Amino acid sequence: MINMTAQSPNRRKFLKNSAALMGGLVIGFYLPLKCGRAYAADAPPKPVYPPNAFIRIGTDDSITIVVNKSEMGQGVYTSLPMLVAEELEADWSRISVESAPVAAVYNHTGFGMQLTGGSSSIPSSWEQLRRVGASARVLLIRTAAQRWGVSESECRAENSQVIHTKSGKKLSFGTLADAAAKLPLPENVALKSPKDFNLIGKPMKRLDTPEKINGSAQFGLDVYLPGMLTVLVARSPVFGGKVKRFDATEARKVPGVQGAYQVPTGVAVAASGFWPAKTARDLLEIEWDEGSGAALSTPKMRAEYLELTKNPGLMARKDGDVAQGFNNAHKTISAEYEVPYLAHASMEPLNVVVDLKHDHCSIWTGTQSQTMDHAMASQTAGLKPEQVEIHTTFLGGGFGRRANPRSDFVIEAVQVAKVVGKPVKVVWTREDDMRGGYYRPMWADHIEAAIDKDGKPVAWKHTIVGQSIVADTPFEASLTKDGIDITSVEGAATLPYAIPNLQVDLHSPKNPVPVQWWRSVGHSHTAFVVETMIDELAHLAGKDPVAYRLDILPATSRYRGVLQLAADKSGWAKKKLPMGHAYGVAVHQSFDSYVAEVVEVSLENGKICVHRVVVAVDCGLVINPDGVHQQIESGIVYGLSAALRGAITLENGRVVQSNFHDYVPLRFSEMPQIEVHIVPSEEAPTGIGEPGTPPIAPAVANAVFALTGKRLRRMPFDQETLA
């Protein structure tokens, strides 16, 4: 394999050296493209321009696509190769996928670092990877034309072959690969029109499915090295706590235990396997200096947050004259909202394998954040960046947890490897991550809104309280504007409805609870607050919730298309529901995609039962429709789990929940019927991994109101008593 950290600014030299090492054609380049989450700073990070190999065509006709995004179930190991194969005119059956090494040339085209997040894998690669495939196609056709002594215009690529149209002569890509690698990379290539796509837009089976079925897929937990020890770390039960003293006498008696070591995060126990390490860790006697975090409790924090909502914070958006709008209003309404901390709860707990030597460090882990983890690992190991390599395995779920801005689990594993002196696999139990990880922030909101005599909204005042996820991280400068973390107000400061007098402000209190992004980030709470309040205004105006939204949305808004489609497909206002059932609706835009969801609910023994979810999505041009369906369904399951019963609570500074028995995800028996309808579009593709999550909670809450007349303004909903 080519060492991709050795970069040459000369494309010709790079291709020549790559081909010599591997045989065949190695091709790729960087295309600067700003996409995904908007930058709040004046400019995004500077792009990196040296060429990089995204595609290798072997002399054996094999085609390897090097994917620079982490595969955590979202399907990028299929959708991204589809972009290359479409323009290359490749035989799809010959495509294989390889995870990219860590190198600046594999940086995300918008974020300026190697990172998977923000539902941006397709948008960031849409043009880049198509150009990679098209460039390879041009070189292969050029090579064949030269060999036959004919014009390039007489040749075409098809099914991994170059064909001379007049004579019918054919040469396989593998036959042409070596010679094609010697030609200059074309400066400009024509990309296909969508009407000519053969792969893009068609349902495709995922390339990673067979290896996940037969067990050959390598997740972090599957990595084993000779002489490797398994390590579990006893971490402080209180955020910010430190070890005062520890006694490992009993722990060392457990067969297989090799030692107990104090590390910055706690006490590490190394053993021959997981169970000896866990058994020994449970026998440690540790005295902790708990610090100020021991005073944290959920009831106290709730009271503090709700008190903050009574006064305006930093201004995130202000339109018109809000005070005058309320003075002239016909009717007004106000409400308080609360949502709790949430865990990421990935199915595969965190784990990192580290082989640390005096002059080299190899790391195997499922990471979403290669650049940051690589830099922090190098610094922690005391090695030069070129002496550290990260092998990205499959991720058993991420939801943002494996893109930690502080590289917490990777740094800790390197620290452990330094004291143990052997290859180590540091494993977090689910309890470890549930009680000592990072969380979606807790939020409190207060909204006052008013309508005129026609029912139109004339004033809106929204105060938001919650921790910043970007404060004191490398992202603070780019995602903070005028002191406001833009992820805290996204979906609230950007609401689309025509409201002439509008104010959104923010308080960002600090406390020891570690927070970071969670699937759909700020939208995970703002959609709930905004869309339930809009529903309240519709009721206050005496109007149908769908018709009311359409009435106050701009005529050209893409919200309208998904809202109308979801209403039509669900039978809203037309289909008679069974007795004791009701509809609710919500619509939201996140990551540049528009999603409307209509839910059908009932109550069973006082508990909410969601029977059906009808979804309409506008995510631009679709690469793999199956992938869109899967991601929308996944986002709904994730959002429903949080809406119905997800909550992380604290007592005496300690997280109460520990595993799936008390942080309960949606069960198979509770899964609603989901229907996904895609709005046809030739707009550039937008994000799809997260937009399905935000609308589900408000849609359910609005349905419960339609059914019972009770408004749900606090999540999770199982805290409420429903008749």
VENKA-V37439 format. One record per pair of residues at least 6 apart in sequence whose C-alpha atoms are under 6 Angstrom apart, sorted by the first residue. I is the first residue (numbers start at 1). J is the second residue. If there is no record, write none. Layout:
i: <I/I>
j: <J/J>
This chain:
i: <5/8/9/19/24/24/24/24/24/25/25/25/25/25/26/26/26/27/27/28/28/28/28/29/29/30/31/32/33/33/34/35/35/36/39/39/40/40/40/40/41/45/47/52/54/54/55/55/55/56/56/57/58/59/59/60/61/61/62/63/63/64/64/64/65/66/66/66/66/67/67/68/68/69/70/70/71/72/72/72/78/78/83/83/84/84/84/86/87/87/87/88/88/88/89/89/89/90/90/91/91/107/107/108/109/113/114/114/115/115/116/119/119/119/120/123/123/139/140/142/143/145/145/154/154/155/155/155/156/156/160/161/161/161/162/162/163/163/200/201/201/201/202/203/203/203/211/218/219/219/220/220/220/228/228/229/229/229/229/230/230/230/230/230/230/231/231/231/231/232/232/232/232/233/233/234/234/235/235/237/238/238/238/238/238/239/239/241/241/241/242/242/243/244/244/244/245/245/246/246/247/248/251/251/251/256/256/257/257/258/258/259/259/260/260/261/261/269/270/271/293/293/294/294/295/295/296/296/297/297/297/297/298/298/305/309/309/313/313/313/314/314/315/316/316/317/317/317/318/318/319/319/320/320/321/322/322/322/325/325/325/326/329/329/329/330/330/330/331/331/332/332/333/333/334/334/335/335/336/336/337/337/337/337/338/338/338/339/339/339/339/340/340/341/341/341/341/341/342/342/342/342/343/346/347/348/349/349/350/351/351/352/352/352/352/353/353/353/353/354/354/354/354/355/355/355/360/360/361/362/362/363/364/364/365/365/366/366/366/366/367/368/368/369/373/377/378/399/399/400/400/405/413/431/431/434/435/438/438/439/439/440/440/440/441/441/442/443/443/444/445/445/446/446/447/447/448/448/449/449/450/450/450/451/451/455/457/458/458/459/459/460/461/461/462/463/463/463/464/465/465/465/466/467/467/468/469/469/470/479/479/480/487/488/490/491/491/492/493/497/497/498/519/520/523/524/527/528/528/531/531/532/535/538/538/562/562/562/563/566/566/570/580/581/581/582/582/582/582/583/583/583/584/584/584/584/584/584/585/585/585/586/586/586/586/587/587/587/588/588/590/591/592/593/593/593/594/594/595/595/596/596/597/597/598/598/599/599/600/600/601/601/601/602/603/606/606/610/611/612/612/612/613/614/614/615/615/615/616/616/616/617/617/618/619/619/620/620/620/620/620/621/621/621/621/621/631/632/635/635/636/636/639/641/641/643/643/643/644/644/644/645/645/646/649/649/650/701/705>
j: <103/14/50/25/57/58/59/177/178/56/57/177/178/181/53/55/56/53/55/52/53/54/132/51/52/49/128/109/109/110/110/110/124/120/478/479/478/479/480/481/478/112/112/105/65/66/64/65/66/63/64/63/174/174/175/174/173/174/94/94/95/95/96/97/97/97/98/99/100/99/100/100/106/116/116/368/394/395/396/397/206/207/129/130/129/130/133/199/130/133/134/133/134/137/157/158/159/159/160/159/160/113/114/114/124/371/370/371/368/369/368/687/688/689/687/685/686/180/180/152/180/151/152/164/165/163/164/165/162/163/173/171/172/173/170/171/169/170/623/622/623/624/624/624/625/626/217/393/393/394/365/366/393/423/424/270/271/272/424/270/271/273/274/424/425/269/270/425/426/268/269/426/427/267/268/266/267/265/266/654/290/293/294/653/654/293/512/289/290/291/288/289/288/287/288/289/286/287/285/286/285/284/280/283/284/271/272/270/271/270/271/269/270/268/269/267/268/277/277/277/512/653/652/653/652/653/652/653/650/651/652/653/649/650/444/446/463/505/506/507/505/506/505/504/505/493/503/504/502/503/501/502/500/501/501/459/501/502/458/459/501/459/450/451/452/451/452/453/450/451/449/450/448/449/447/448/446/447/445/446/444/445/713/714/443/444/714/442/443/714/715/442/647/440/441/442/647/648/439/440/647/648/439/397/396/396/428/430/428/426/427/364/365/425/426/363/364/424/425/362/363/423/424/361/362/423/387/388/388/388/389/390/390/391/392/393/392/393/394/395/402/402/403/403/407/411/385/518/519/517/518/473/426/658/659/658/655/514/515/515/516/515/516/518/467/515/466/465/466/465/463/464/462/463/461/462/460/461/459/460/457/458/459/457/458/541/499/499/500/501/502/502/502/503/504/504/505/506/506/506/507/508/508/508/509/508/515/516/476/485/486/486/522/522/522/523/526/526/504/552/553/552/690/690/694/694/694/697/698/586/698/698/545/545/548/596/616/617/596/615/616/614/602/601/602/600/601/703/707/599/600/703/598/599/699/700/702/703/597/598/699/596/597/695/699/595/596/695/594/595/691/687/686/618/619/686/617/618/616/617/615/616/614/615/613/614/612/613/611/612/609/610/611/609/609/722/723/672/672/672/673/674/674/674/675/675/676/677/676/677/678/678/679/679/685/686/681/683/684/685/686/681/682/683/684/685/689/692/692/693/692/693/693/665/666/697/715/716/716/717/718/716/718/716/655/656/656/712/711>
